[in-house]
Amino acid sequence: MKNIAITIFILLVVAIMVLYFVSFQVREIESALVTTFGKPTRQITEPGWRFKWPAPIERVYKFDSRMRVFEADLGETTTRGAVPIIVNTYVVWKIAEPLVFFNAVGTIKEAENKLLSQLSDTQNKVIGMHDFAEFVNSDPAKIKFEDIQNEMLADLQKSVRADYGIEIKTLGIKQLKISEDVSKDVFARMQAERNRKTEATIAEGNAEAVRIRTDADSKKTELLAAAEARAKAIRAEGDAEAAKYYKLLEEDPEFAIFLRNIEALKKYLENRSTIVFSADTEPFKLLKEIPDITPKK
């Protein structure tokens, strides 16, 4: 029994060793490249168990296919208006094509060196097509930061996928700096722009105020003219009416005195006042008797 157990154990060890030499496993986070006599023959991007010829016939190279973050150093570049700025850009990338990656770069370190060079070229090219005002501006609507990042991403993706087998998922500008001299110029321009907008707003307000005052003065003149015309018409009517009565009163003074007494009596009585006078007092004697007045013809 002891000899059988030893035999089985030996066979298991041999089977495991044989399996180890003729097969390999690709995990979820890996991709693999198989070479035959040193020449790449198969690339594997799906996880699973695979078979191969034992070395040195076939060799397996595994690559970590997880996302990686690469951050470039601060670098100076210029905008379209030749304004120098300092940017710090990062990318999120992974190995997408093991065969191309193996032939072009081979290692992660070399891949990052290639990325740094490509990123610098893309950065200079894309930023050089945009004005400084699209990076820093007092008006948020004029800032094109996201559009610039998308342009850089599209430009970088075209080159590194085909040349290095690298897929770029995300690109972003982490930091943007400007020199002290440029900062002073920028703030001076921003202040001048704000002053210009302030002056334009004040000028617009003054123009509107002048328009309102002019309109008010015009309406005032029209209303005063209309009121004056109406007053003249009323005065003319009153003068005409008065002239008619003046003529009548000049012809009959006794009747005029009677009318005057009637008006005075109306004013006294309309206030419901209690007044003690003699019955013969003018004009109260009208309450006792109506004078016999015959209008003159």
Phi and psi in degrees as GROMACS dihedral restraints (atoms count N, CA, C in turn):
[ dihedral_restraints ]
;  ai    aj    ak    al  type     phi  dphi    fc
    3     4     5     6     1   -63.6    20    10
    4     5     6     7     1   -41.3    20    10
    6     7     8     9     1   -65.2    20    10
    7     8     9    10     1   -36.3    20    10
    9    10    11    12     1   -66.0    20    10
   10    11    12    13     1   -42.1    20    10
   12    13    14    15     1   -63.2    20    10
   13    14    15    16     1   -41.5    20    10
   15    16    17    18     1   -63.9    20    10
   16    17    18    19     1   -41.1    20    10
   18    19    20    21     1   -62.0    20    10
   19    20    21    22     1   -45.5    20    10
   21    22    23    24     1   -62.6    20    10
   22    23    24    25     1   -40.5    20    10
   24    25    26    27     1   -62.6    20    10
   25    26    27    28     1   -44.0    20    10
   27    28    29    30     1   -63.3    20    10
   28    29    30    31     1   -43.6    20    10
   30    31    32    33     1   -61.7    20    10
   31    32    33    34     1   -38.8    20    10
   33    34    35    36     1   -64.7    20    10
   34    35    36    37     1   -42.2    20    10
   36    37    38    39     1   -63.1    20    10
   37    38    39    40     1   -43.7    20    10
   39    40    41    42     1   -62.9    20    10
   40    41    42    43     1   -42.7    20    10
   42    43    44    45     1   -63.1    20    10
   43    44    45    46     1   -40.7    20    10
   45    46    47    48     1   -65.8    20    10
   46    47    48    49     1   -42.1    20    10
   48    49    50    51     1   -65.1    20    10
   49    50    51    52     1   -41.8    20    10
   51    52    53    54     1   -62.4    20    10
   52    53    54    55     1   -44.1    20    10
   54    55    56    57     1   -62.3    20    10
   55    56    57    58     1   -38.2    20    10
   57    58    59    60     1   -63.2    20    10
   58    59    60    61     1   -38.6    20    10
   60    61    62    63     1   -80.7    20    10
   61    62    63    64     1   -22.7    20    10
   63    64    65    66     1  -113.0    20    10
   64    65    66    67     1     6.6    20    10
   66    67    68    69     1  -146.7    20    10
   67    68    69    70     1   166.8    20    10
   69    70    71    72     1  -157.4    20    10
   70    71    72    73     1   160.7    20    10
   72    73    74    75     1  -115.4    20    10
   73    74    75    76     1   136.2    20    10
   75    76    77    78     1  -108.5    20    10
   76    77    78    79     1   118.4    20    10
   78    79    80    81     1   -84.0    20    10
   79    80    81    82     1   173.4    20    10
   81    82    83    84     1   -60.2    20    10
   82    83    84    85     1   -33.0    20    10
   84    85    86    87     1   -95.4    20    10
   85    86    87    88     1    13.3    20    10
   87    88    89    90     1  -125.4    20    10
   88    89    90    91     1   160.2    20    10
   90    91    92    93     1  -132.4    20    10
   91    92    93    94     1   158.2    20    10
   93    94    95    96     1  -136.5    20    10
   94    95    96    97     1   155.1    20    10
   96    97    98    99     1  -130.9    20    10
   97    98    99   100     1   128.9    20    10
   99   100   101   102     1  -107.1    20    10
  100   101   102   103     1   128.1    20    10
  102   103   104   105     1  -111.1    20    10
  103   104   105   106     1   144.2    20    10
  105   106   107   108     1  -116.1    20    10
  106   107   108   109     1   114.3    20    10
  108   109   110   111     1    53.1    20    10
  109   110   111   112     1    39.8    20    10
  111   112   113   114     1    87.6    20    10
  112   113   114   115     1    -5.8    20    10
  114   115   116   117     1  -105.1    20    10
  115   116   117   118     1   130.6    20    10
  117   118   119   120     1   -61.8    20    10
  118   119   120   121     1   130.6    20    10
  120   121   122   123     1  -125.6    20    10
  121   122   123   124     1   -29.8    20    10
  123   124   125   126     1  -139.6    20    10
  124   125   126   127     1   138.8    20    10
  126   127   128   129     1  -119.3    20    10
  127   128   129   130     1   137.3    20    10
  129   130   131   132     1  -124.1    20    10
  130   131   132   133     1   121.1    20    10
  132   133   134   135     1  -114.5    20    10
  133   134   135   136     1    -7.5    20    10
  135   136   137   138     1  -101.5    20    10
  136   137   138   139     1   140.6    20    10
  138   139   140   141     1   -68.8    20    10
  139   140   141   142     1   153.9    20    10
  141   142   143   144     1   150.7    20    10
  142   143   144   145     1  -179.3    20    10
  144   145   146   147     1   -98.6    20    10
  145   146   147   148     1   131.5    20    10
  147   148   149   150     1  -128.4    20    10
  148   149   150   151     1   156.0    20    10
  150   151   152   153     1  -108.4    20    10
  151   152   153   154     1   155.1    20    10
  153   154   155   156     1  -153.3    20    10
  154   155   156   157     1   166.5    20    10
  156   157   158   159     1   -78.9    20    10
  157   158   159   160     1   147.5    20    10
  159   160   161   162     1   -66.5    20    10
  160   161   162   163     1   154.4    20    10
  162   163   164   165     1   -63.6    20    10
  163   164   165   166     1   146.9    20    10
  165   166   167   168     1   -92.3    20    10
  166   167   168   169     1    11.2    20    10
  168   169   170   171     1   -64.4    20    10
  169   170   171   172     1   -55.0    20    10
  171   172   173   174     1  -125.8    20    10
  172   173   174   175     1   141.4    20    10
  174   175   176   177     1  -126.0    20    10
  175   176   177   178     1   151.0    20    10
  177   178   179   180     1  -115.8    20    10
  178   179   180   181     1   129.0    20    10
  180   181   182   183     1  -115.7    20    10
  181   182   183   184     1   123.5    20    10
  183   184   185   186     1  -105.7    20    10
  184   185   186   187     1   144.4    20    10
  186   187   188   189     1  -128.4    20    10
  187   188   189   190     1   140.6    20    10
  189   190   191   192     1   -75.0    20    10
  190   191   192   193     1   115.8    20    10
  192   193   194   195     1   -96.5    20    10
  193   194   195   196     1    12.0    20    10
  195   196   197   198     1   -73.5    20    10
  196   197   198   199     1   161.1    20    10
  198   199   200   201     1   -66.6    20    10
  199   200   201   202     1   141.8    20    10
  201   202   203   204     1  -126.7    20    10
  202   203   204   205     1   149.4    20    10
  204   205   206   207     1  -109.3    20    10
  205   206   207   208     1   125.2    20    10
  207   208   209   210     1  -120.3    20    10
  208   209   210   211     1   124.7    20    10
  210   211   212   213     1  -114.6    20    10
  211   212   213   214     1   120.6    20    10
  213   214   215   216     1   -77.1    20    10
  214   215   216   217     1   158.4    20    10
  216   217   218   219     1   -71.1    20    10
  217   218   219   220     1   163.3    20    10
  219   220   221   222     1   -60.0    20    10
  220   221   222   223     1   129.5    20    10
  222   223   224   225     1  -134.6    20    10
  223   224   225   226     1   144.6    20    10
  225   226   227   228     1   -94.8    20    10
  226   227   228   229     1   136.7    20    10
  228   229   230   231     1  -143.4    20    10
  229   230   231   232     1   176.6    20    10
  231   232   233   234     1  -125.5    20    10
  232   233   234   235     1   147.9    20    10
  234   235   236   237     1   -83.8    20    10
  235   236   237   238     1  -177.2    20    10
  237   238   239   240     1   -62.7    20    10
  238   239   240   241     1   -31.4    20    10
  240   241   242   243     1   -88.1    20    10
  241   242   243   244     1    16.7    20    10
  243   244   245   246     1    64.2    20    10
  244   245   246   247     1    30.8    20    10
  246   247   248   249     1   -91.7    20    10
  247   248   249   250     1   120.5    20    10
  249   250   251   252     1   -75.2    20    10
  250   251   252   253     1   134.7    20    10
  252   253   254   255     1  -134.7    20    10
  253   254   255   256     1   157.6    20    10
  255   256   257   258     1  -116.0    20    10
  256   257   258   259     1   123.5    20    10
  258   259   260   261     1  -123.7    20    10
  259   260   261   262     1   152.7    20    10
  261   262   263   264     1  -125.6    20    10
  262   263   264   265     1   108.3    20    10
  264   265   266   267     1  -109.2    20    10
  265   266   267   268     1   147.3    20    10
  267   268   269   270     1  -130.5    20    10
  268   269   270   271     1   155.9    20    10
  270   271   272   273     1  -134.7    20    10
  271   272   273   274     1   151.0    20    10
  273   274   275   276     1  -110.3    20    10
  274   275   276   277     1   121.7    20    10
  276   277   278   279     1  -139.7    20    10
  277   278   279   280     1   167.1    20    10
  279   280   281   282     1  -152.8    20    10
  280   281   282   283     1   164.2    20    10
  282   283   284   285     1   -79.4    20    10
  283   284   285   286     1   115.6    20    10
  285   286   287   288     1   -99.8    20    10
  286   287   288   289     1   -33.1    20    10
  288   289   290   291     1  -130.8    20    10
  289   290   291   292     1    97.0    20    10
  291   292   293   294     1   -56.0    20    10
  292   293   294   295     1   -38.3    20    10
  294   295   296   297     1   -64.5    20    10
  295   296   297   298     1   -48.7    20    10
  297   298   299   300     1   -64.7    20    10
  298   299   300   301     1   -41.4    20    10
  300   301   302   303     1   -61.6    20    10
  301   302   303   304     1   -43.7    20    10
  303   304   305   306     1   -64.1    20    10
  304   305   306   307     1   -42.9    20    10
  306   307   308   309     1   -72.9    20    10
  307   308   309   310     1   -33.4    20    10
  309   310   311   312     1   -87.9    20    10
  310   311   312   313     1   -42.8    20    10
  312   313   314   315     1  -126.4    20    10
  313   314   315   316     1   -45.6    20    10
  315   316   317   318     1    87.8    20    10
  316   317   318   319     1   -43.9    20    10
  318   319   320   321     1  -128.3    20    10
  319   320   321   322     1   160.5    20    10
  321   322   323   324     1   -63.0    20    10
  322   323   324   325     1   -42.0    20    10
  324   325   326   327     1   -62.1    20    10
  325   326   327   328     1   -43.5    20    10
  327   328   329   330     1   -67.5    20    10
  328   329   330   331     1   -34.9    20    10
  330   331   332   333     1   -62.8    20    10
  331   332   333   334     1   -41.3    20    10
  333   334   335   336     1   -68.5    20    10
  334   335   336   337     1   -32.2    20    10
  336   337   338   339     1   -64.4    20    10
  337   338   339   340     1   -41.9    20    10
  339   340   341   342     1   -64.8    20    10
  340   341   342   343     1   -42.0    20    10
  342   343   344   345     1   -61.3    20    10
  343   344   345   346     1   -40.6    20    10
  345   346   347   348     1   -61.2    20    10
  346   347   348   349     1   -43.7    20    10
  348   349   350   351     1   -65.3    20    10
  349   350   351   352     1   -46.7    20    10
  351   352   353   354     1   -64.7    20    10
  352   353   354   355     1   -39.4    20    10
  354   355   356   357     1   -65.2    20    10
  355   356   357   358     1   -38.7    20    10
  357   358   359   360     1   -63.9    20    10
  358   359   360   361     1   -43.5    20    10
  360   361   362   363     1   -63.4    20    10
  361   362   363   364     1   -46.1    20    10
  363   364   365   366     1   -62.5    20    10
  364   365   366   367     1   -42.7    20    10
  366   367   368   369     1   -59.9    20    10
  367   368   369   370     1   -47.8    20    10
  369   370   371   372     1   -65.7    20    10
  370   371   372   373     1   -39.2    20    10
  372   373   374   375     1   -69.9    20    10
  373   374   375   376     1   -48.3    20    10
  375   376   377   378     1   -73.3    20    10
  376   377   378   379     1   -46.4    20    10
  378   379   380   381     1   -63.9    20    10
  379   380   381   382     1   -32.5    20    10
  381   382   383   384     1   -66.5    20    10
  382   383   384   385     1   -12.5    20    10
  384   385   386   387     1   -95.2    20    10
  385   386   387   388     1     1.6    20    10
  387   388   389   390     1  -123.8    20    10
  388   389   390   391     1   147.6    20    10
  390   391   392   393     1   -77.2    20    10
  391   392   393   394     1   157.4    20    10
  393   394   395   396     1   -61.7    20    10
  394   395   396   397     1   -32.1    20    10
  396   397   398   399     1   -64.2    20    10
  397   398   399   400     1   -17.3    20    10
  399   400   401   402     1   -82.8    20    10
  400   401   402   403     1   -10.3    20    10
  402   403   404   405     1  -100.7    20    10
  403   404   405   406     1   -44.0    20    10
  405   406   407   408     1  -128.8    20    10
  406   407   408   409     1   120.7    20    10
  408   409   410   411     1  -158.2    20    10
  409   410   411   412     1   143.9    20    10
  411   412   413   414     1   -72.2    20    10
  412   413   414   415     1   -17.5    20    10
  414   415   416   417     1  -100.8    20    10
  415   416   417   418     1   110.1    20    10
  417   418   419   420     1   -58.4    20    10
  418   419   420   421     1   -28.0    20    10
  420   421   422   423     1   -67.8    20    10
  421   422   423   424     1   -21.0    20    10
  423   424   425   426     1   -91.9    20    10
  424   425   426   427     1    -6.2    20    10
  426   427   428   429     1   -81.5    20    10
  427   428   429   430     1   125.1    20    10
  429   430   431   432     1  -114.0    20    10
  430   431   432   433     1    37.7    20    10
  432   433   434   435     1   -58.0    20    10
  433   434   435   436     1   -49.4    20    10
  435   436   437   438     1   -64.8    20    10
  436   437   438   439     1   -41.0    20    10
  438   439   440   441     1   -62.4    20    10
  439   440   441   442     1   -39.6    20    10
  441   442   443   444     1   -65.5    20    10
  442   443   444   445     1   -42.3    20    10
  444   445   446   447     1   -62.2    20    10
  445   446   447   448     1   -41.4    20    10
  447   448   449   450     1   -65.3    20    10
  448   449   450   451     1   -38.0    20    10
  450   451   452   453     1   -64.6    20    10
  451   452   453   454     1   -42.3    20    10
  453   454   455   456     1   -64.3    20    10
  454   455   456   457     1   -41.0    20    10
  456   457   458   459     1   -62.2    20    10
  457   458   459   460     1   -47.1    20    10
  459   460   461   462     1   -62.8    20    10
  460   461   462   463     1   -40.8    20    10
  462   463   464   465     1   -66.3    20    10
  463   464   465   466     1   -40.8    20    10
  465   466   467   468     1   -71.8    20    10
  466   467   468   469     1   -37.3    20    10
  468   469   470   471     1   -62.0    20    10
  469   470   471   472     1   -37.3    20    10
  471   472   473   474     1   -61.5    20    10
  472   473   474   475     1   -40.1    20    10
  474   475   476   477     1   -84.7    20    10
  475   476   477   478     1   -44.9    20    10
  477   478   479   480     1   -76.1    20    10
  478   479   480   481     1   -27.0    20    10
  480   481   482   483     1   -67.1    20    10
  481   482   483   484     1   -47.9    20    10
  483   484   485   486     1   -74.7    20    10
  484   485   486   487     1   -37.0    20    10
  486   487   488   489     1   -84.2    20    10
  487   488   489   490     1   -34.7    20    10
  489   490   491   492     1  -124.8    20    10
  490   491   492   493     1    -1.7    20    10
  492   493   494   495     1    69.2    20    10
  493   494   495   496     1    24.4    20    10
  495   496   497   498     1  -107.1    20    10
  496   497   498   499     1   135.7    20    10
  498   499   500   501     1  -106.1    20    10
  499   500   501   502     1   124.9    20    10
  501   502   503   504     1   -95.8    20    10
  502   503   504   505     1   118.9    20    10
  504   505   506   507     1   -90.0    20    10
  505   506   507   508     1   -42.1    20    10
  507   508   509   510     1  -142.9    20    10
  508   509   510   511     1   144.1    20    10
  510   511   512   513     1  -135.5    20    10
  511   512   513   514     1   137.8    20    10
  513   514   515   516     1  -150.0    20    10
  514   515   516   517     1   151.2    20    10
  516   517   518   519     1   -92.3    20    10
  517   518   519   520     1   108.5    20    10
  519   520   521   522     1   -75.8    20    10
  520   521   522   523     1   -36.1    20    10
  522   523   524   525     1  -147.8    20    10
  523   524   525   526     1   141.8    20    10
  525   526   527   528     1  -132.9    20    10
  526   527   528   529     1   128.6    20    10
  528   529   530   531     1  -129.6    20    10
  529   530   531   532     1   156.8    20    10
  531   532   533   534     1  -135.1    20    10
  532   533   534   535     1   153.3    20    10
  534   535   536   537     1   -69.7    20    10
  535   536   537   538     1   166.8    20    10
  537   538   539   540     1   -62.5    20    10
  538   539   540   541     1   -41.7    20    10
  540   541   542   543     1   -64.1    20    10
  541   542   543   544     1   -42.9    20    10
  543   544   545   546     1   -65.4    20    10
  544   545   546   547     1   -37.9    20    10
  546   547   548   549     1   -59.6    20    10
  547   548   549   550     1   -43.8    20    10
  549   550   551   552     1   -62.4    20    10
  550   551   552   553     1   -43.4    20    10
  552   553   554   555     1   -63.4    20    10
  553   554   555   556     1   -41.8    20    10
  555   556   557   558     1   -62.5    20    10
  556   557   558   559     1   -48.3    20    10
  558   559   560   561     1   -65.9    20    10
  559   560   561   562     1   -34.6    20    10
  561   562   563   564     1   -64.2    20    10
  562   563   564   565     1   -43.0    20    10
  564   565   566   567     1   -65.7    20    10
  565   566   567   568     1   -40.6    20    10
  567   568   569   570     1   -63.1    20    10
  568   569   570   571     1   -41.4    20    10
  570   571   572   573     1   -65.4    20    10
  571   572   573   574     1   -41.7    20    10
  573   574   575   576     1   -63.0    20    10
  574   575   576   577     1   -39.5    20    10
  576   577   578   579     1   -64.8    20    10
  577   578   579   580     1   -42.9    20    10
  579   580   581   582     1   -65.2    20    10
  580   581   582   583     1   -40.3    20    10
  582   583   584   585     1   -62.9    20    10
  583   584   585   586     1   -40.8    20    10
  585   586   587   588     1   -61.9    20    10
  586   587   588   589     1   -43.6    20    10
  588   589   590   591     1   -65.1    20    10
  589   590   591   592     1   -39.2    20    10
  591   592   593   594     1   -63.2    20    10
  592   593   594   595     1   -45.9    20    10
  594   595   596   597     1   -63.5    20    10
  595   596   597   598     1   -39.1    20    10
  597   598   599   600     1   -64.8    20    10
  598   599   600   601     1   -40.5    20    10
  600   601   602   603     1   -65.9    20    10
  601   602   603   604     1   -42.7    20    10
  603   604   605   606     1   -63.4    20    10
  604   605   606   607     1   -44.3    20    10
  606   607   608   609     1   -61.7    20    10
  607   608   609   610     1   -41.0    20    10
  609   610   611   612     1   -64.6    20    10
  610   611   612   613     1   -40.5    20    10
  612   613   614   615     1   -65.3    20    10
  613   614   615   616     1   -42.4    20    10
  615   616   617   618     1   -62.6    20    10
  616   617   618   619     1   -41.9    20    10
  618   619   620   621     1   -63.0    20    10
  619   620   621   622     1   -40.8    20    10
  621   622   623   624     1   -66.6    20    10
  622   623   624   625     1   -38.4    20    10
  624   625   626   627     1   -64.5    20    10
  625   626   627   628     1   -42.8    20    10
  627   628   629   630     1   -61.8    20    10
  628   629   630   631     1   -41.8    20    10
  630   631   632   633     1   -62.1    20    10
  631   632   633   634     1   -43.0    20    10
  633   634   635   636     1   -65.8    20    10
  634   635   636   637     1   -44.2    20    10
  636   637   638   639     1   -63.6    20    10
  637   638   639   640     1   -42.2    20    10
  639   640   641   642     1   -61.7    20    10
  640   641   642   643     1   -43.4    20    10
  642   643   644   645     1   -63.6    20    10
  643   644   645   646     1   -42.6    20    10
  645   646   647   648     1   -64.9    20    10
  646   647   648   649     1   -43.1    20    10
  648   649   650   651     1   -62.6    20    10
  649   650   651   652     1   -39.2    20    10
  651   652   653   654     1   -64.1    20    10
  652   653   654   655     1   -44.8    20    10
  654   655   656   657     1   -66.4    20    10
  655   656   657   658     1   -37.8    20    10
  657   658   659   660     1   -61.3    20    10
  658   659   660   661     1   -45.1    20    10
  660   661   662   663     1   -61.4    20    10
  661   662   663   664     1   -42.7    20    10
  663   664   665   666     1   -63.6    20    10
  664   665   666   667     1   -44.7    20    10
  666   667   668   669     1   -65.1    20    10
  667   668   669   670     1   -42.7    20    10
  669   670   671   672     1   -64.0    20    10
  670   671   672   673     1   -40.1    20    10
  672   673   674   675     1   -64.2    20    10
  673   674   675   676     1   -42.5    20    10
  675   676   677   678     1   -64.8    20    10
  676   677   678   679     1   -42.3    20    10
  678   679   680   681     1   -65.3    20    10
  679   680   681   682     1   -41.4    20    10
  681   682   683   684     1   -64.4    20    10
  682   683   684   685     1   -40.8    20    10
  684   685   686   687     1   -64.3    20    10
  685   686   687   688     1   -41.5    20    10
  687   688   689   690     1   -65.6    20    10
  688   689   690   691     1   -41.2    20    10
  690   691   692   693     1   -63.7    20    10
  691   692   693   694     1   -41.2    20    10
  693   694   695   696     1   -62.8    20    10
  694   695   696   697     1   -40.2    20    10
  696   697   698   699     1   -64.4    20    10
  697   698   699   700     1   -43.1    20    10
  699   700   701   702     1   -64.8    20    10
  700   701   702   703     1   -43.3    20    10
  702   703   704   705     1   -62.9    20    10
  703   704   705   706     1   -38.8    20    10
  705   706   707   708     1   -64.2    20    10
  706   707   708   709     1   -42.6    20    10
  708   709   710   711     1   -63.1    20    10
  709   710   711   712     1   -44.1    20    10
  711   712   713   714     1   -63.4    20    10
  712   713   714   715     1   -42.2    20    10
  714   715   716   717     1   -63.5    20    10
  715   716   717   718     1   -39.8    20    10
  717   718   719   720     1   -65.5    20    10
  718   719   720   721     1   -43.6    20    10
  720   721   722   723     1   -64.9    20    10
  721   722   723   724     1   -43.2    20    10
  723   724   725   726     1   -64.5    20    10
  724   725   726   727     1   -40.6    20    10
  726   727   728   729     1   -60.1    20    10
  727   728   729   730     1   -37.4    20    10
  729   730   731   732     1   -64.4    20    10
  730   731   732   733     1   -43.3    20    10
  732   733   734   735     1   -74.4    20    10
  733   734   735   736     1   -34.6    20    10
  735   736   737   738     1   -59.4    20    10
  736   737   738   739     1   -42.2    20    10
  738   739   740   741     1   -62.4    20    10
  739   740   741   742     1   -42.4    20    10
  741   742   743   744     1   -64.5    20    10
  742   743   744   745     1   -42.1    20    10
  744   745   746   747     1   -70.5    20    10
  745   746   747   748     1   -33.1    20    10
  747   748   749   750     1   -65.0    20    10
  748   749   750   751     1   -32.8    20    10
  750   751   752   753     1   -76.1    20    10
  751   752   753   754     1   -28.3    20    10
  753   754   755   756     1  -138.2    20    10
  754   755   756   757     1    84.1    20    10
  756   757   758   759     1   -61.9    20    10
  757   758   759   760     1   -36.6    20    10
  759   760   761   762     1   -62.8    20    10
  760   761   762   763     1   -41.1    20    10
  762   763   764   765     1   -68.4    20    10
  763   764   765   766     1   -33.6    20    10
  765   766   767   768     1   -65.1    20    10
  766   767   768   769     1   -42.2    20    10
  768   769   770   771     1   -63.7    20    10
  769   770   771   772     1   -39.6    20    10
  771   772   773   774     1   -60.0    20    10
  772   773   774   775     1   -46.0    20    10
  774   775   776   777     1   -64.5    20    10
  775   776   777   778     1   -37.6    20    10
  777   778   779   780     1   -63.9    20    10
  778   779   780   781     1   -41.4    20    10
  780   781   782   783     1   -64.3    20    10
  781   782   783   784     1   -38.8    20    10
  783   784   785   786     1   -61.0    20    10
  784   785   786   787     1   -44.2    20    10
  786   787   788   789     1   -63.9    20    10
  787   788   789   790     1   -41.9    20    10
  789   790   791   792     1   -64.8    20    10
  790   791   792   793     1   -42.0    20    10
  792   793   794   795     1   -62.8    20    10
  793   794   795   796     1   -37.9    20    10
  795   796   797   798     1   -62.6    20    10
  796   797   798   799     1   -39.9    20    10
  798   799   800   801     1   -68.4    20    10
  799   800   801   802     1   -37.8    20    10
  801   802   803   804     1   -66.9    20    10
  802   803   804   805     1   -41.8    20    10
  804   805   806   807     1   -80.6    20    10
  805   806   807   808     1   -22.5    20    10
  807   808   809   810     1   -71.1    20    10
  808   809   810   811     1   -19.3    20    10
  810   811   812   813     1   -90.8    20    10
  811   812   813   814     1     2.3    20    10
  813   814   815   816     1    52.7    20    10
  814   815   816   817     1    45.4    20    10
  816   817   818   819     1   -92.4    20    10
  817   818   819   820     1   152.2    20    10
  819   820   821   822     1  -102.7    20    10
  820   821   822   823     1   113.1    20    10
  822   823   824   825     1  -129.4    20    10
  823   824   825   826     1   134.3    20    10
  825   826   827   828     1  -105.2    20    10
  826   827   828   829     1   113.0    20    10
  828   829   830   831     1  -136.2    20    10
  829   830   831   832     1   163.6    20    10
  831   832   833   834     1   -68.4    20    10
  832   833   834   835     1   148.1    20    10
  834   835   836   837     1   -67.5    20    10
  835   836   837   838     1   -16.1    20    10
  837   838   839   840     1   -93.3    20    10
  838   839   840   841     1     2.5    20    10
  840   841   842   843     1   -77.6    20    10
  841   842   843   844     1   136.6    20    10
  843   844   845   846     1   -71.2    20    10
  844   845   846   847     1   139.2    20    10
  846   847   848   849     1   -99.2    20    10
  847   848   849   850     1    16.4    20    10
  849   850   851   852     1   -71.7    20    10
  850   851   852   853     1   -17.1    20    10
  852   853   854   855     1   -67.9    20    10
  853   854   855   856     1   -12.6    20    10
  855   856   857   858     1   -66.0    20    10
  856   857   858   859     1   -24.6    20    10
  858   859   860   861     1   -72.1    20    10
  859   860   861   862     1   -21.6    20    10
  861   862   863   864     1   -88.7    20    10
  862   863   864   865     1   -38.1    20    10
  864   865   866   867     1  -157.9    20    10
  865   866   867   868     1   147.4    20    10
  867   868   869   870     1   -92.8    20    10
  868   869   870   871     1   123.5    20    10
  870   871   872   873     1   -64.7    20    10
  871   872   873   874     1   150.3    20    10
  873   874   875   876     1   -87.3    20    10
  874   875   876   877     1    98.6    20    10
  876   877   878   879     1  -117.8    20    10
  877   878   879   880     1   126.6    20    10
  879   880   881   882     1  -112.8    20    10
  880   881   882   883     1   117.1    20    10
  882   883   884   885     1   -57.3    20    10
  883   884   885   886     1   140.8    20    10
  885   886   887   888     1   -79.3    20    10
  886   887   888   889     1   146.4    20    10
